[in-house]
Amino acid sequence: MANYVHDLNPVQQIVADAVGEPGKRTFFLQARAGGSIVSVVLEKQEVNSLALSVLQLLEELESQNPDLPPASSRGISLRAEPPVEPAFRVGELSIGYDEEEDLIWLVARALVLNEEGAVVDPEDDQVPAVRFVASRGLMRAMSEHALEVVAQGRPVCPLCG
């Protein structure tokens, strides 16, 4: 069982964003549920992979369940709420779908090092975790915004790509 230091179920807002100048940005995932705001730090590629994974999950859900209305991000405005004070740096992300509630969940587990400096198994019960549960529409909006944020970085080198 994960050690949820925060269990935001459901969230009213979830956003993957970055702060700082291109090349020196810090990427994060932030969600709000009621009065609680929780942020966790990720790497740029993790944000990109998360966004693509959510969009792929949404596509699979809609193709496998033709009666399921498409998840729309129309009208959903996302913005991070300052200050961004991360609970931890993410070591592992898990994603899933609750068919009964029609909600997508993300579990972010902390990157924890032991006394020897080795990474502790993220499945260890002592590793802090945060669970974010959101509608398909919110997750689509988060993913689309995340891909835009990732694309705003440094331009691709014309010599090496």
C-alpha positions in Angstrom: 0.0 0.0 0.0 1.4 3.4 -1.0 2.1 5.9 1.8 0.0 8.8 0.4 1.2 12.0 2.0 -1.6 13.6 -0.1 -4.6 12.0 -1.7 -6.3 14.5 -3.9 -9.5 12.8 -5.0 -10.9 14.4 -7.0 -8.8 17.5 -8.0 -10.4 20.7 -9.3 -7.3 21.5 -11.2 -4.2 19.7 -12.4 -1.4 21.3 -14.4 2.1 20.2 -15.6 4.2 23.4 -16.1 7.6 24.8 -15.7 9.3 27.8 -14.0 12.5 29.5 -15.1 14.4 30.3 -18.3 14.7 27.7 -21.1 17.6 25.5 -20.4 17.2 26.1 -16.6 13.6 25.3 -16.1 12.1 23.3 -13.3 9.2 21.1 -14.4 6.4 20.2 -12.0 3.0 18.7 -11.7 0.6 20.7 -9.4 -3.0 19.9 -8.4 -5.6 21.6 -6.2 -8.4 19.8 -4.3 -10.4 22.1 -2.1 -7.9 24.2 -0.1 -5.0 21.8 -0.7 -2.4 22.5 -3.4 0.3 19.9 -4.0 3.3 20.1 -6.3 5.9 17.6 -7.2 9.0 18.1 -9.4 9.6 16.1 -12.5 12.2 16.0 -15.3 11.2 17.5 -18.7 11.1 14.1 -20.4 8.9 12.8 -17.6 6.4 15.6 -18.2 6.5 14.8 -21.9 6.0 11.0 -21.3 3.2 11.6 -18.8 1.3 13.8 -21.3 1.8 11.3 -24.1 0.7 8.4 -21.9 -2.4 10.2 -20.7 -3.4 11.1 -24.3 -2.7 7.5 -25.4 -4.9 6.2 -22.5 -7.7 8.5 -23.5 -7.5 7.4 -27.1 -7.6 3.7 -26.0 -10.5 4.3 -23.6 -12.6 6.1 -26.3 -11.9 3.4 -29.0 -12.7 0.5 -26.6 -15.8 2.2 -25.2 -17.8 3.8 -28.0 -20.5 4.9 -25.6 -18.0 6.9 -23.6 -18.3 10.6 -24.5 -15.0 12.0 -25.7 -12.9 13.8 -23.1 -12.9 17.4 -24.0 -10.5 20.1 -22.8 -12.6 22.9 -24.3 -13.2 25.7 -21.8 -10.6 24.3 -19.2 -8.1 27.0 -18.3 -5.0 25.8 -16.5 -2.4 27.8 -14.6 -0.1 27.0 -11.8 -0.8 28.6 -8.4 2.3 30.3 -6.8 4.3 29.6 -4.9 5.3 26.3 -6.3 6.6 24.4 -3.2 7.3 20.8 -4.3 6.5 18.0 -1.8 9.3 16.0 -3.5 11.1 15.0 -6.7 9.3 12.2 -8.5 11.1 8.9 -8.8 8.2 6.9 -10.3 4.8 7.8 -11.9 1.9 5.4 -12.3 -1.3 6.0 -14.3 -4.6 4.3 -14.3 -8.3 4.5 -15.0 -11.2 4.0 -12.6 -13.9 2.7 -14.9 -16.6 2.8 -12.3 -16.0 6.5 -11.5 -14.8 7.4 -15.0 -11.7 9.1 -13.5 -8.0 8.9 -14.3 -5.5 8.6 -11.4 -1.8 9.4 -11.2 0.4 8.2 -8.4 3.7 10.0 -8.0 6.2 8.3 -5.7 9.2 10.2 -4.3 12.8 9.7 -5.3 14.3 8.6 -2.0 18.0 7.8 -1.4 19.2 5.5 1.4 22.2 6.2 3.7 24.5 4.8 1.1 23.1 7.0 -1.6 21.3 4.3 -3.5 17.8 4.8 -4.7 15.1 3.2 -2.5 12.6 1.0 -4.3 9.6 3.3 -5.1 7.2 0.4 -4.1 8.6 0.5 -0.6 5.8 1.5 1.9 8.1 4.1 3.4 8.5 6.0 0.2 6.1 9.0 0.2 3.5 9.2 -2.6 0.8 11.6 -3.9 -2.3 10.5 -5.7 -4.1 12.8 -8.1 -7.5 11.8 -9.4 -9.2 13.8 -12.1 -11.8 13.7 -14.8 -10.7 12.7 -18.3 -11.3 16.3 -19.5 -9.0 17.7 -16.9 -6.3 15.1 -17.7 -6.6 15.9 -21.5 -6.2 19.6 -20.7 -3.2 18.9 -18.5 -1.6 16.8 -21.2 -2.2 19.3 -24.0 -0.8 22.1 -21.8 2.2 20.0 -20.8 3.2 19.3 -24.4 3.0 23.0 -25.1 5.2 23.8 -22.1 7.8 21.2 -23.1 7.9 22.6 -26.7 8.6 26.1 -25.4 12.2 25.1 -24.3 15.4 25.8 -26.1 15.3 25.5 -29.8 16.5 22.2 -31.3 20.1 22.3 -32.5 20.1 22.4 -36.3 23.4 20.4 -36.4 22.6 17.5 -34.1 18.8 17.7 -33.7 
